[in-house]
Every structure is written in structure tokens, then in C-alpha cells.
Amino acid sequence: MNIETRKIEFVQAFLNLQSEELISQFEKLLKKAKQSEKELKPFTMEELHERIAKSEDDFENGRFKTQEELEKISSNW
């Protein structure tokens, strides 16, 4: 299913909603998504190279967590 078809089906389903509370939730979600989209900007090549260098330095100097450590931390949430 392409994106145009998905949008049409979504709009049709949205138009059939009767709950003001559900419509309000969709409005908040859309507003939040638009705000997040505005805040996102791609990194420049220089920024990417700086991040790579910092990550490699962190790894070489033991400043990292293993997957097991991250899973343990996230399971406590």
C-alpha cells in the first residue's frame, strides 16, 4: 500500500470518529510531530566526522556500556 492510499484511508477513518477526546489526542499527536520535525536537522559532514572521532575515542578509553548493561538499566524502568 503506498503512502497516498494510506493517507486517504487514515483521513476517511478520522472523519468517521465521534469521540472529541480521541480527536483531541490526534490533534496533540500531530502538533507534537510537527514540532519534532521542525527541531530535526541533518548533521553536516564535519559534525558527523566529529561524532565518529569522539565515539572512537570513548570506546578506546573504556567510556561505553555493553548491550547487557543497557538491557539491565532499561529493565529497571
N, C-alpha and C positions, 0 to 999 in steps of 0.2 A: 504494500500500500504506500503510495507516495505522500509527500507532505501536504500537498494541496487537498487530497482526499481526506487525510486525517484532520486537517483544519476544518473542512466543511462538516465532517461528522461531529467534531467537537462543538462547533457553533450550533448545529442543529440540536444536539443534546443539551447544550447550555440554554437555548431558547425554550426548551421544554421544562426547565427547572421551575419549581413553585416555591421553594424554600428561600426566604430572604436571608436567612442565616448562611445557607450554602452559597448563595450568590455573593454575600459579603466576604466569605472565606476565599472565593475565587478572585474577588477584587483585590484583597490583601496580597494574595499569592502573586498576581500579575504585577502589582505595584512593586513588590519586593524583587521580583525577577527583573523588572525594568531597571531598578536601582542598581542591582548587582551587575547587570550588563553594562551600565554606564561606568561603573568603577573598574571593570576589567580592561586592561590594555596590554597588548603584547609586549614582551621584553625585546629590547634591542639586542643585536648580536653581541655588543660589548657587555650588556648585563648578563646575558646567558653565559658568556665565557667567564665572567667574574664569579658567577654562581657555581659553575663547574669547578673552577680553581679552588674556591672556598670549600666545596664539598669534598674534593680530593684531599685537601689539607686536613679537614676534620677527620676523615677516615684514617689517614696516615697517622694522626696523633691520638687515635682512640676516642674521638668525640662522636660517638654514634651509639645507637641502640640496635640490638638484634631484633629480628622478627619476633622471637619468643618473648623478649622483654616488652615489646609493643603490645603483643597479644595479652600479656599478663596485665599491663596497665589498662588496656581497653576493657578487659573483662571486669574490672573494678568499677566501671562507670555505671 
